Amino acid sequence: MSDAAQLTINEVRAAAEAVKAAIDRHLEAVAGTAEEGDPAVVAAYEELAAAAITYDQLLYEVYDEVTPFEVPGDGSDGGYEGPDQPEAISVLIRRDYLVADPKRLRAQAERLDSTLTPGGGSASGVNAAIGVVFGEYEPDEIAARCEEFGLEEGDSTLWVSATEPSDPGEWLPEPFDSADPQLLICRFDVSEVYDEDPDAFGPEH
Protein backbone atom coordinates (compact mmCIF):
# COMPACT_ATOMS: atom_id res chain seq x y z
CA MET A 1 0.00 0.00 0.00
CA SER A 2 1.42 3.38 -1.00
CA ASP A 3 2.12 6.10 1.54
CA ALA A 4 -0.59 8.27 -0.11
CA ALA A 5 -3.19 5.51 0.18
CA GLN A 6 -2.25 4.88 3.81
CA LEU A 7 -2.52 8.59 4.50
CA THR A 8 -6.06 8.86 3.10
CA ILE A 9 -7.20 5.79 5.04
CA ASN A 10 -5.76 7.29 8.21
CA GLU A 11 -7.57 10.54 7.42
CA VAL A 12 -10.88 8.67 7.23
CA ARG A 13 -10.19 6.96 10.56
CA ALA A 14 -9.27 10.29 12.15
CA ALA A 15 -12.45 11.87 10.78
CA ALA A 16 -14.51 8.99 12.22
CA GLU A 17 -12.92 9.52 15.63
CA ALA A 18 -13.66 13.24 15.36
CA VAL A 19 -17.35 12.45 14.75
CA LYS A 20 -17.44 10.19 17.82
CA ALA A 21 -15.84 12.87 19.98
CA ALA A 22 -18.21 15.54 18.61
CA ILE A 23 -21.22 13.33 19.43
CA ASP A 24 -20.01 13.00 23.02
CA ARG A 25 -19.51 16.77 23.34
CA HIS A 26 -22.92 17.48 21.81
CA LEU A 27 -24.66 15.06 24.18
CA GLU A 28 -22.81 16.55 27.15
CA ALA A 29 -23.86 20.06 26.13
CA VAL A 30 -27.49 19.06 25.58
CA ALA A 31 -27.70 17.16 28.87
CA GLY A 32 -26.13 20.02 30.80
CA THR A 33 -28.57 22.78 29.89
CA ALA A 34 -32.26 23.55 30.26
CA GLU A 35 -32.02 26.81 28.32
CA GLU A 36 -33.35 26.93 24.78
CA GLY A 37 -30.78 28.23 22.34
CA ASP A 38 -27.87 27.69 24.74
CA PRO A 39 -24.69 28.87 22.95
CA ALA A 40 -22.84 25.76 24.16
CA VAL A 41 -25.44 23.50 22.51
CA VAL A 42 -25.36 25.55 19.30
CA ALA A 43 -21.57 25.38 19.19
CA ALA A 44 -21.58 21.63 19.84
CA TYR A 45 -24.21 21.14 17.14
CA GLU A 46 -22.18 23.07 14.57
CA GLU A 47 -19.03 21.15 15.51
CA LEU A 48 -20.87 17.84 15.11
CA ALA A 49 -22.31 18.89 11.75
CA ALA A 50 -18.88 19.96 10.47
CA ALA A 51 -17.28 16.72 11.67
CA ALA A 52 -20.02 14.62 10.04
CA ILE A 53 -19.63 16.46 6.72
CA THR A 54 -15.85 15.98 6.74
CA TYR A 55 -16.19 12.28 7.51
CA ASP A 56 -18.84 11.80 4.83
CA GLN A 57 -16.70 13.54 2.21
CA LEU A 58 -13.55 11.56 3.05
CA LEU A 59 -15.48 8.29 3.19
CA TYR A 60 -16.80 8.92 -0.31
CA GLU A 61 -13.41 9.99 -1.69
CA VAL A 62 -11.54 6.97 -0.31
CA TYR A 63 -14.16 4.17 -0.27
CA ASP A 64 -16.88 5.50 -2.63
CA GLU A 65 -19.41 5.12 0.20
CA VAL A 66 -21.70 7.58 1.97
CA THR A 67 -23.30 7.84 5.40
CA PRO A 68 -27.03 7.98 6.24
CA PHE A 69 -26.52 11.37 7.92
CA GLU A 70 -28.70 14.30 6.82
CA VAL A 71 -26.77 17.44 7.75
CA PRO A 72 -28.21 20.92 7.14
CA GLY A 73 -26.09 23.14 4.94
CA ASP A 74 -23.77 22.47 2.04
CA GLY A 75 -20.56 21.85 3.93
CA SER A 76 -19.30 25.41 3.56
CA ASP A 77 -17.71 27.21 6.47
CA GLY A 78 -20.34 28.19 9.02
CA GLY A 79 -23.03 25.79 7.76
CA TYR A 80 -26.62 26.73 8.60
CA GLU A 81 -26.94 30.34 9.67
CA GLY A 82 -30.71 30.70 9.70
CA PRO A 83 -33.00 31.12 12.71
CA ASP A 84 -33.67 28.27 15.14
CA GLN A 85 -37.40 28.87 14.75
CA PRO A 86 -38.05 30.26 11.25
CA GLU A 87 -41.26 32.20 10.69
CA ALA A 88 -41.59 30.78 7.20
CA ILE A 89 -39.97 28.18 4.96
CA SER A 90 -39.35 28.02 1.23
CA VAL A 91 -39.49 24.68 -0.64
CA LEU A 92 -37.39 24.61 -3.81
CA ILE A 93 -37.68 21.59 -6.10
CA ARG A 94 -35.68 20.68 -9.18
CA ARG A 95 -36.67 17.65 -11.25
CA ASP A 96 -34.87 16.80 -14.48
CA TYR A 97 -36.49 14.81 -17.30
CA LEU A 98 -35.22 13.41 -20.59
CA VAL A 99 -37.67 13.86 -23.45
CA ALA A 100 -37.53 10.16 -24.29
CA ASP A 101 -40.53 9.98 -26.64
CA PRO A 102 -41.39 13.34 -28.28
CA LYS A 103 -44.28 11.77 -30.25
CA ARG A 104 -45.94 10.48 -27.09
CA LEU A 105 -45.45 13.85 -25.40
CA ARG A 106 -46.97 15.61 -28.39
CA ALA A 107 -49.92 13.18 -28.51
CA GLN A 108 -50.68 13.82 -24.85
CA ALA A 109 -50.62 17.56 -25.45
CA GLU A 110 -52.90 17.30 -28.49
CA ARG A 111 -55.50 15.47 -26.42
CA LEU A 112 -55.45 18.37 -23.97
CA ASP A 113 -55.33 21.24 -26.47
CA SER A 114 -57.27 20.90 -29.71
CA THR A 115 -55.58 24.00 -31.16
CA LEU A 116 -52.26 22.13 -31.57
CA THR A 117 -51.53 20.94 -35.11
CA PRO A 118 -51.74 17.12 -35.09
CA GLY A 119 -48.41 15.40 -35.51
CA GLY A 120 -46.28 18.50 -35.02
CA GLY A 121 -42.75 17.16 -34.53
CA SER A 122 -40.57 20.27 -34.78
CA ALA A 123 -38.65 21.74 -31.86
CA SER A 124 -41.34 24.37 -31.44
CA GLY A 125 -43.95 21.60 -31.48
CA VAL A 126 -42.22 19.79 -28.63
CA ASN A 127 -41.85 23.04 -26.69
CA ALA A 128 -45.55 23.75 -27.15
CA ALA A 129 -46.39 20.24 -25.94
CA ILE A 130 -44.25 20.71 -22.83
CA GLY A 131 -46.04 23.97 -22.09
CA VAL A 132 -49.46 22.33 -22.44
CA VAL A 133 -48.63 19.28 -20.28
CA PHE A 134 -46.93 21.24 -17.50
CA GLY A 135 -49.69 23.83 -17.59
CA GLU A 136 -52.39 21.18 -17.15
CA TYR A 137 -50.90 18.85 -14.53
CA GLU A 138 -49.40 19.43 -11.11
CA PRO A 139 -45.64 18.74 -10.90
CA ASP A 140 -46.20 15.78 -8.54
CA GLU A 141 -48.60 14.16 -11.01
CA ILE A 142 -46.14 14.61 -13.85
CA ALA A 143 -43.43 13.01 -11.70
CA ALA A 144 -45.69 10.03 -11.02
CA ARG A 145 -46.81 9.66 -14.66
CA CYS A 146 -43.70 10.84 -16.53
CA GLU A 147 -43.40 7.71 -18.70
CA GLU A 148 -47.00 8.17 -19.82
CA PHE A 149 -46.01 11.64 -21.05
CA GLY A 150 -42.95 10.40 -22.93
CA LEU A 151 -40.54 11.66 -20.27
CA GLU A 152 -37.76 9.77 -18.49
CA GLU A 153 -37.08 10.74 -14.90
CA GLY A 154 -33.60 12.08 -14.09
CA ASP A 155 -32.05 13.49 -10.93
CA SER A 156 -34.14 15.52 -8.51
CA THR A 157 -33.55 17.53 -5.37
CA LEU A 158 -35.78 19.20 -2.82
CA TRP A 159 -34.53 21.99 -0.56
CA VAL A 160 -36.36 23.26 2.52
CA SER A 161 -34.92 26.61 3.55
CA ALA A 162 -35.67 29.16 6.22
CA THR A 163 -37.05 32.41 4.85
CA GLU A 164 -38.86 35.58 5.87
CA PRO A 165 -42.63 35.91 5.44
CA SER A 166 -43.35 37.67 2.14
CA ASP A 167 -46.24 39.58 0.65
CA PRO A 168 -48.21 37.97 -2.20
CA GLY A 169 -46.27 38.26 -5.46
CA GLU A 170 -43.24 39.85 -3.80
CA TRP A 171 -40.60 37.36 -5.00
CA LEU A 172 -42.24 36.19 -8.23
CA PRO A 173 -40.04 38.35 -10.54
CA GLU A 174 -36.91 36.52 -9.27
CA PRO A 175 -38.23 33.35 -7.60
CA PHE A 176 -34.95 31.44 -7.26
CA ASP A 177 -32.63 34.15 -5.98
CA SER A 178 -33.28 33.09 -2.38
CA ALA A 179 -31.59 29.67 -2.76
CA ASP A 180 -29.04 30.33 -0.01
CA PRO A 181 -27.26 27.14 1.18
CA GLN A 182 -26.65 28.76 4.57
CA LEU A 183 -30.43 28.91 5.14
CA LEU A 184 -30.91 25.26 4.16
CA ILE A 185 -32.73 23.28 6.88
CA CYS A 186 -32.75 19.95 5.03
CA ARG A 187 -32.52 18.54 1.52
CA PHE A 188 -33.53 15.30 -0.17
CA ASP A 189 -31.77 14.08 -3.31
CA VAL A 190 -32.78 11.30 -5.70
CA SER A 191 -30.34 10.03 -8.33
CA GLU A 192 -29.36 6.81 -10.06
CA VAL A 193 -25.94 7.39 -8.50
CA TYR A 194 -27.35 6.05 -5.23
CA ASP A 195 -28.82 2.98 -6.94
CA GLU A 196 -25.47 1.64 -8.13
CA ASP A 197 -24.83 0.02 -4.72
CA PRO A 198 -28.13 -1.26 -3.24
CA ASP A 199 -26.50 -1.70 0.17
CA ALA A 200 -25.26 1.87 0.42
CA PHE A 201 -27.25 4.58 2.12
CA GLY A 202 -27.65 7.67 0.00
CA PRO A 203 -29.09 11.07 0.94
CA GLU A 204 -32.42 10.36 -0.77
CA HIS A 205 -35.36 9.65 1.60
N, C-alpha and C positions, 0 to 999 in steps of 0.2 A: 504494500500500500504506500503510495507516495506521501511525502510530507504534506502537500497541499490537501490531499484527500483526508488525511488524519486530522489536519487542522479544522476542516469544515465539519467533520463528525464531532470533534471536541466542542466546536462552537454550538452545535445543536444541543449537545449534552449540557453545556453551560447555560444555554437559553432555557432548557427544561428546568434546571435547578433554580433559575431566576424566577420562573413562573411559580414554582412550589413555594419559594420564599415570599413572593408577593402575595400569594393566597393566604399564607399565615399572617402576614402583616395586615392584610385587609380584614381578615376575620377578627384579629385582635382589636383593630380600630373600631369595627362595627360593634363588637361585644362590649367595648369600653365606653360607649357613649349612649346617651338617651336623647341627644339634641339632634334635631333634623338639620341636615346641611352642615354637619360638623366638618370643619376644614380638614381634620385628620382623616376622616372617612373619605372625603373627596380626593385628597392626595393619595391615599392608599388605593382607591378605585382607579385613578389615572395611572398609577404605577403598575397595577395589575393589568390594565388594558394594554399599556405599552409593552409589558413583558410578554403578554399573550400574542400580540401582533408580531413581535420579533421572533418568537419561537415558531409561529405559524409560517412566517416567511422563510426562515432557515430550513424548516422541515420540508417545505416544498422544494426549495432549491437543491437540497442534498438528496432527499429520498423520493421526491415527486409525490408527496402525500400532504394532506391537509388535516386540520383539526376540526372538531364539531363546534368550536367556539364561535359565537356571534358577537363581535366587538363593535360598538358604535365608532364611527369615524373611519377615515381612510388610511390610517397609519401615519399621517403627517404629524409633525411636532405639535403637541398640545391636544390633539384628538378633539373630542366633542367639547365645544365651548358654549353650547346653548343653555337655556335655563333648566333647572331641575324639574320645574312644573310649568311646561309651556302652556300658554293661553290658547294656542292653536297649532295645528300640524298641517303640513303640506305633503301630499302623496304624489310622487313623480314616478311614472311607469314608462319604461321603454320596452317594446316588443318588436323584434325583427322578423320579417317574413321573406321567403323567397317566392317570387311569382312562378310557381312550378308549372301551372297549366293556364296560360293566358286565355285560351278558348273557354275553359270552364268558368273562369272569372268573368269573362265578358257575357257568357250565357246567363249567369246569375244576375248580373246587372241589368240585362235586357228584360228579364222577367220582372224586375222591380221598376224599371223606367221604360215605358213604351216609346219615348222619344229618341232612344238610342237606335242608330242604324244597325239592323241585324247583321251579325257576322263581322263587325268592324274589328280588324286585327292590327291596325297601326298603333304606333306608340301613343298617339293621342287617344285612340280608342281604349287602350288598356288604362291609361290615366283616368279617363272618364268613368270606366268601370270601377276603378278603385274608389273614386269619389262617391259613386252611387252606393256601393256596398258599405263603405265606412260611414256614410251619412245615414244609412238605414238601420244598421245594427249597432248595438252597444259593443265596446271593445272586448268585454269578457265573452260575449256570444261569438264574436269573430274568432277569438282565441280557441274556444271550444269546438268550433265548426270550420276551422281554417282549411282543412283538406276539401271540404265540400265547396269551398269558394276558390279552389285551385291554388291555395297558398300552402307553403311548407314552413312550419314553425322553426324559428331560429333562436338565438339567445334572447333572454329577457331579464330585466332587473326592475325591482321596485324599491324606491327609497321613501322612507318616512322621516321627515325633517321637522324640527321645531321652526315655527314662524310666528309672526305677529298677526293679530286679527286684521283683516283688510276690508275695505268697503267694496260693495258689488262693482265688478268691472275694473277695479283699480289696477290689477296686475296683468290684465288680458293683453295689452299691447306688447309686453315682453314676458310671457308666462314662464320661461325657463331660466331667467336670470337669477333666480333665488336658489339655484342648486348648489348650496354651499356645503361641502363635505364636513365642515366643522360644526354644522347644525344637524348632522345626520344622527338620528336616534337609532335606527336599525335599517338593514337592507336585506333583500332576499333575491338571490341570483339563481337562474336556471340556465344550464348550458350542457351540451353534449360532452363537454370536457369532463364533467363530473360523472358521466355514465361510462367512461372508459374502464374504471375500476369499480365494480359493483360493491366491493367491500369498503371502499373509502367514503368517508363522510365529506360531503361538499357543503358550501354555504347555502344551497337551496333548501327551502323548508316548505 
